Amino acid sequence: MRFIRYFLYLAWHWDLEMALFVIRREIAGERKYGLRTIGTHYLGDAISDSAKAQATQYEPINYYSAEWLLNHVTDAEKKTGFLDVGCGMGRVLAMAEFYGFDDITGIELSPGLCKSVKPGKYEVLCEDARRMEVSDRTGVIFLFNPFNEEAMVDFVERVKESRARRPRKIKVLYANPQHKNVWLNAGWKETAAFEKLRFLKGSVLELAD
């Protein structure tokens, strides 16, 4: 039933072709990674109105986009820290573990979503990414359009502060990259990108050390 509801949601908000494409991969991906992360979630009263204004509705990244982006990570980068911003129910955290990362962190604003993350070899921080201290171990950052442009500017500043403390290469895997310009303006360069069925998009952004 959850797959049917999500299929109808996708078909209503986008189109039938994309709904069919995504739902097939949702069924296969949930089985492959042993997850139950399908569906949407509206941010509730547990977070402030100002925070809700910066954030977007929770919806899991589709498995096609997530795997395309994660396939652009090198073995050396898997030895660095992985940060999923707006980790929701933990889909990408579990995938990062499957892909071989050992140091995995997710950050999520909604307490309800934080509690729903399936236990694994990763840490979940229930706080505001705009104000977090990005670990100096972080080498790969995953984003699925987690918030608006203003909040993205704030988060990029946190990343730059971390890089100033410890100069290093930082790769950004950005699905549905609506505010890619913020990263480009901060010095990152796009090294790979895809577009599928008009609606599914992703970008790999890199800043050398």
FIBAKOL-200543 format. One record per residue (C-alpha): residue number from 0; residue in one letter; x, y, z. Coordinates in steps of 0.25 Angstrom, whole numbers. Layout:
REM FIBAKOL-200543
<pt pos="NUM" code="A" px="X" py="Y" pz="Z"/>
...
This chain:
REM FIBAKOL-200543
<pt pos="0" code="M" px="0" py="0" pz="0"/>
<pt pos="1" code="R" px="11" py="10" pz="3"/>
<pt pos="2" code="F" px="17" py="8" pz="-11"/>
<pt pos="3" code="I" px="3" py="10" pz="-17"/>
<pt pos="4" code="R" px="1" py="23" pz="-9"/>
<pt pos="5" code="Y" px="15" py="28" pz="-13"/>
<pt pos="6" code="F" px="13" py="25" pz="-27"/>
<pt pos="7" code="L" px="0" py="33" pz="-27"/>
<pt pos="8" code="Y" px="8" py="44" pz="-21"/>
<pt pos="9" code="L" px="18" py="44" pz="-31"/>
<pt pos="10" code="A" px="9" py="43" pz="-43"/>
<pt pos="11" code="W" px="0" py="55" pz="-37"/>
<pt pos="12" code="H" px="12" py="64" pz="-35"/>
<pt pos="13" code="W" px="20" py="61" pz="-47"/>
<pt pos="14" code="D" px="16" py="51" pz="-58"/>
<pt pos="15" code="L" px="13" py="36" pz="-60"/>
<pt pos="16" code="E" px="26" py="33" pz="-67"/>
<pt pos="17" code="M" px="34" py="38" pz="-56"/>
<pt pos="18" code="A" px="25" py="31" pz="-45"/>
<pt pos="19" code="L" px="27" py="18" pz="-52"/>
<pt pos="20" code="F" px="42" py="20" pz="-54"/>
<pt pos="21" code="V" px="44" py="24" pz="-39"/>
<pt pos="22" code="I" px="34" py="14" pz="-33"/>
<pt pos="23" code="R" px="41" py="2" pz="-39"/>
<pt pos="24" code="R" px="54" py="6" pz="-33"/>
<pt pos="25" code="E" px="47" py="9" pz="-20"/>
<pt pos="26" code="I" px="43" py="-5" pz="-19"/>
<pt pos="27" code="A" px="56" py="-11" pz="-23"/>
<pt pos="28" code="G" px="64" py="-1" pz="-14"/>
<pt pos="29" code="E" px="56" py="-3" pz="-1"/>
<pt pos="30" code="R" px="59" py="-18" pz="-3"/>
<pt pos="31" code="K" px="74" py="-16" pz="-6"/>
<pt pos="32" code="Y" px="77" py="-7" pz="6"/>
<pt pos="33" code="G" px="67" py="-13" pz="15"/>
<pt pos="34" code="L" px="59" py="0" pz="18"/>
<pt pos="35" code="R" px="45" py="6" pz="19"/>
<pt pos="36" code="T" px="48" py="20" pz="16"/>
<pt pos="37" code="I" px="37" py="22" pz="5"/>
<pt pos="38" code="G" px="27" py="34" pz="6"/>
<pt pos="39" code="T" px="27" py="48" pz="10"/>
<pt pos="40" code="H" px="26" py="56" pz="23"/>
<pt pos="41" code="Y" px="22" py="70" pz="26"/>
<pt pos="42" code="L" px="31" py="77" pz="37"/>
<pt pos="43" code="G" px="22" py="78" pz="50"/>
<pt pos="44" code="D" px="21" py="87" pz="62"/>
<pt pos="45" code="A" px="34" py="81" pz="68"/>
<pt pos="46" code="I" px="42" py="91" pz="61"/>
<pt pos="47" code="S" px="42" py="106" pz="61"/>
<pt pos="48" code="D" px="34" py="114" pz="50"/>
<pt pos="49" code="S" px="47" py="121" pz="46"/>
<pt pos="50" code="A" px="53" py="108" pz="43"/>
<pt pos="51" code="K" px="41" py="102" pz="36"/>
<pt pos="52" code="A" px="42" py="114" pz="27"/>
<pt pos="53" code="Q" px="56" py="110" pz="23"/>
<pt pos="54" code="A" px="54" py="96" pz="21"/>
<pt pos="55" code="T" px="47" py="87" pz="11"/>
<pt pos="56" code="Q" px="37" py="76" pz="12"/>
<pt pos="57" code="Y" px="43" py="63" pz="15"/>
<pt pos="58" code="E" px="43" py="53" pz="3"/>
<pt pos="59" code="P" px="53" py="42" pz="1"/>
<pt pos="60" code="I" px="63" py="44" pz="-11"/>
<pt pos="61" code="N" px="60" py="34" pz="-22"/>
<pt pos="62" code="Y" px="70" py="22" pz="-22"/>
<pt pos="63" code="Y" px="74" py="25" pz="-37"/>
<pt pos="64" code="S" px="79" py="39" pz="-33"/>
<pt pos="65" code="A" px="85" py="34" pz="-20"/>
<pt pos="66" code="E" px="93" py="23" pz="-27"/>
<pt pos="67" code="W" px="97" py="31" pz="-38"/>
<pt pos="68" code="L" px="103" py="42" pz="-29"/>
<pt pos="69" code="L" px="110" py="31" pz="-19"/>
<pt pos="70" code="N" px="116" py="24" pz="-31"/>
<pt pos="71" code="H" px="124" py="37" pz="-33"/>
<pt pos="72" code="V" px="132" py="35" pz="-20"/>
<pt pos="73" code="T" px="146" py="29" pz="-20"/>
<pt pos="74" code="D" px="151" py="19" pz="-11"/>
<pt pos="75" code="A" px="160" py="30" pz="-5"/>
<pt pos="76" code="E" px="148" py="39" pz="-2"/>
<pt pos="77" code="K" px="141" py="27" pz="5"/>
<pt pos="78" code="K" px="152" py="28" pz="16"/>
<pt pos="79" code="T" px="148" py="42" pz="19"/>
<pt pos="80" code="G" px="136" py="47" pz="27"/>
<pt pos="81" code="F" px="122" py="46" pz="20"/>
<pt pos="82" code="L" px="111" py="56" pz="23"/>
<pt pos="83" code="D" px="97" py="55" pz="19"/>
<pt pos="84" code="V" px="90" py="69" pz="21"/>
<pt pos="85" code="G" px="75" py="67" pz="23"/>
<pt pos="86" code="C" px="76" py="52" pz="25"/>
<pt pos="87" code="G" px="61" py="50" pz="28"/>
<pt pos="88" code="M" px="59" py="35" pz="31"/>
<pt pos="89" code="G" px="73" py="31" pz="28"/>
<pt pos="90" code="R" px="72" py="25" pz="13"/>
<pt pos="91" code="V" px="85" py="31" pz="9"/>
<pt pos="92" code="L" px="92" py="28" pz="22"/>
<pt pos="93" code="A" px="89" py="13" pz="20"/>
<pt pos="94" code="M" px="94" py="14" pz="5"/>
<pt pos="95" code="A" px="107" py="21" pz="9"/>
<pt pos="96" code="E" px="110" py="10" pz="19"/>
<pt pos="97" code="F" px="107" py="0" pz="8"/>
<pt pos="98" code="Y" px="116" py="7" pz="-1"/>
<pt pos="99" code="G" px="128" py="6" pz="9"/>
<pt pos="100" code="F" px="128" py="19" pz="17"/>
<pt pos="101" code="D" px="133" py="17" pz="31"/>
<pt pos="102" code="D" px="131" py="31" pz="37"/>
<pt pos="103" code="I" px="116" py="34" pz="34"/>
<pt pos="104" code="T" px="108" py="46" pz="40"/>
<pt pos="105" code="G" px="94" py="51" pz="37"/>
<pt pos="106" code="I" px="88" py="64" pz="41"/>
<pt pos="107" code="E" px="73" py="66" pz="42"/>
<pt pos="108" code="L" px="64" py="77" pz="47"/>
<pt pos="109" code="S" px="52" py="69" pz="50"/>
<pt pos="110" code="P" px="52" py="61" pz="63"/>
<pt pos="111" code="G" px="42" py="51" pz="58"/>
<pt pos="112" code="L" px="50" py="48" pz="46"/>
<pt pos="113" code="C" px="62" py="46" pz="55"/>
<pt pos="114" code="K" px="55" py="36" pz="63"/>
<pt pos="115" code="S" px="51" py="28" pz="50"/>
<pt pos="116" code="V" px="65" py="26" pz="45"/>
<pt pos="117" code="K" px="68" py="11" pz="45"/>
<pt pos="118" code="P" px="81" py="8" pz="54"/>
<pt pos="119" code="G" px="94" py="6" pz="47"/>
<pt pos="120" code="K" px="108" py="10" pz="47"/>
<pt pos="121" code="Y" px="106" py="25" pz="46"/>
<pt pos="122" code="E" px="102" py="36" pz="55"/>
<pt pos="123" code="V" px="90" py="45" pz="54"/>
<pt pos="124" code="L" px="90" py="59" pz="59"/>
<pt pos="125" code="C" px="77" py="66" pz="62"/>
<pt pos="126" code="E" px="80" py="80" pz="60"/>
<pt pos="127" code="D" px="80" py="92" pz="50"/>
<pt pos="128" code="A" px="91" py="90" pz="39"/>
<pt pos="129" code="R" px="92" py="105" pz="37"/>
<pt pos="130" code="R" px="98" py="106" pz="51"/>
<pt pos="131" code="M" px="106" py="93" pz="52"/>
<pt pos="132" code="E" px="121" py="91" pz="53"/>
<pt pos="133" code="V" px="124" py="83" pz="41"/>
<pt pos="134" code="S" px="134" py="72" pz="45"/>
<pt pos="135" code="D" px="148" py="75" pz="40"/>
<pt pos="136" code="R" px="148" py="60" pz="35"/>
<pt pos="137" code="T" px="137" py="62" pz="25"/>
<pt pos="138" code="G" px="141" py="60" pz="11"/>
<pt pos="139" code="V" px="128" py="57" pz="4"/>
<pt pos="140" code="I" px="115" py="64" pz="6"/>
<pt pos="141" code="F" px="101" py="59" pz="1"/>
<pt pos="142" code="L" px="90" py="69" pz="-1"/>
<pt pos="143" code="F" px="76" py="66" pz="-6"/>
<pt pos="144" code="N" px="71" py="81" pz="-7"/>
<pt pos="145" code="P" px="70" py="81" pz="8"/>
<pt pos="146" code="F" px="66" py="96" pz="9"/>
<pt pos="147" code="N" px="65" py="109" pz="2"/>
<pt pos="148" code="E" px="76" py="118" pz="-3"/>
<pt pos="149" code="E" px="77" py="127" pz="9"/>
<pt pos="150" code="A" px="80" py="114" pz="18"/>
<pt pos="151" code="M" px="89" py="109" pz="7"/>
<pt pos="152" code="V" px="98" py="121" pz="8"/>
<pt pos="153" code="D" px="99" py="119" pz="23"/>
<pt pos="154" code="F" px="102" py="105" pz="22"/>
<pt pos="155" code="V" px="113" py="107" pz="12"/>
<pt pos="156" code="E" px="119" py="117" pz="21"/>
<pt pos="157" code="R" px="120" py="106" pz="32"/>
<pt pos="158" code="V" px="127" py="97" pz="21"/>
<pt pos="159" code="K" px="137" py="108" pz="18"/>
<pt pos="160" code="E" px="140" py="110" pz="33"/>
<pt pos="161" code="S" px="143" py="95" pz="34"/>
<pt pos="162" code="R" px="152" py="96" pz="22"/>
<pt pos="163" code="A" px="159" py="108" pz="27"/>
<pt pos="164" code="R" px="162" py="100" pz="40"/>
<pt pos="165" code="R" px="167" py="88" pz="32"/>
<pt pos="166" code="P" px="170" py="91" pz="17"/>
<pt pos="167" code="R" px="165" py="79" pz="8"/>
<pt pos="168" code="K" px="157" py="74" pz="-4"/>
<pt pos="169" code="I" px="142" py="74" pz="-1"/>
<pt pos="170" code="K" px="133" py="67" pz="-11"/>
<pt pos="171" code="V" px="118" py="71" pz="-11"/>
<pt pos="172" code="L" px="108" py="61" pz="-17"/>
<pt pos="173" code="Y" px="95" py="70" pz="-19"/>
<pt pos="174" code="A" px="82" py="64" pz="-24"/>
<pt pos="175" code="N" px="72" py="74" pz="-29"/>
<pt pos="176" code="P" px="82" py="85" pz="-29"/>
<pt pos="177" code="Q" px="73" py="97" pz="-28"/>
<pt pos="178" code="H" px="84" py="105" pz="-21"/>
<pt pos="179" code="K" px="96" py="100" pz="-28"/>
<pt pos="180" code="N" px="100" py="115" pz="-31"/>
<pt pos="181" code="V" px="103" py="117" pz="-16"/>
<pt pos="182" code="W" px="114" py="106" pz="-17"/>
<pt pos="183" code="L" px="119" py="111" pz="-30"/>
<pt pos="184" code="N" px="120" py="125" pz="-25"/>
<pt pos="185" code="A" px="128" py="120" pz="-13"/>
<pt pos="186" code="G" px="138" py="113" pz="-22"/>
<pt pos="187" code="W" px="133" py="99" pz="-24"/>
<pt pos="188" code="K" px="133" py="94" pz="-39"/>
<pt pos="189" code="E" px="124" py="85" pz="-45"/>
<pt pos="190" code="T" px="131" py="72" pz="-50"/>
<pt pos="191" code="A" px="119" py="63" pz="-54"/>
<pt pos="192" code="A" px="104" py="65" pz="-55"/>
<pt pos="193" code="F" px="92" py="57" pz="-60"/>
<pt pos="194" code="E" px="77" py="60" pz="-64"/>
<pt pos="195" code="K" px="67" py="49" pz="-65"/>
<pt pos="196" code="L" px="52" py="50" pz="-70"/>
<pt pos="197" code="R" px="53" py="65" pz="-68"/>
<pt pos="198" code="F" px="51" py="64" pz="-53"/>
<pt pos="199" code="L" px="62" py="56" pz="-47"/>
<pt pos="200" code="K" px="75" py="64" pz="-47"/>
<pt pos="201" code="G" px="88" py="63" pz="-40"/>
<pt pos="202" code="S" px="102" py="70" pz="-39"/>
<pt pos="203" code="V" px="116" py="67" pz="-34"/>
<pt pos="204" code="L" px="123" py="79" pz="-29"/>
<pt pos="205" code="E" px="138" py="79" pz="-24"/>
<pt pos="206" code="L" px="147" py="88" pz="-17"/>
<pt pos="207" code="A" px="161" py="84" pz="-17"/>
<pt pos="208" code="D" px="171" py="85" pz="-5"/>
